[in-house]
Amino acid sequence: PEEKELFERIGLDKVTVPDFVWELIDHHIRNDLYAISLIVGSHITGEDKEPIPPEHGEKILTHCQEIKSFLKKLREATEPKK
């Protein structure tokens, strides 16, 4: 709900992310999202739409967990040390 304000703050505070971090984010997130879209797309595109079978749903969940795991690692690596 506060996304708009957060983006405004990022702009006002001139927060930047180094290119190599964007490359890392792009690589991990894009690969998992691409895999998810292939799985889902194979069932819902075209005339013959079909339910997503449980084993494919499990693959989707695995990719979602990979995204969450990556974001956790990124957070841990970038948190200020106490």
C-alpha positions, 0 to 999 in steps of 0.5 A, a space after each residue: 500500500 505504501 509502494 508509491 511513497 517508497 518509490 518517491 523516497 527512492 527518488 528523493 534519496 537518490 538511492 542507486 543499485 550497482 549494475 552488477 547487482 541488477 544483473 544478479 537480480 535480473 538473472 535469478 528472477 527472470 529465469 524463475 519467472 520465465 520457467 513459471 510462464 512456460 509451465 503456465 503458458 503450456 496449459 492456458 494458451 490457445 483453444 484447448 485450455 486445461 487445468 495445471 496438473 499438481 506436478 506442474 503446480 509443484 514446479 511453480 511453487 519450487 520456482 517461487 521458493 527459489 525467488 524467495 530464497 534468492 531475495 533472502 540471500 540478497 538481503 543478508 548480503 546487503 544488510 548493514 553489519 551491526 
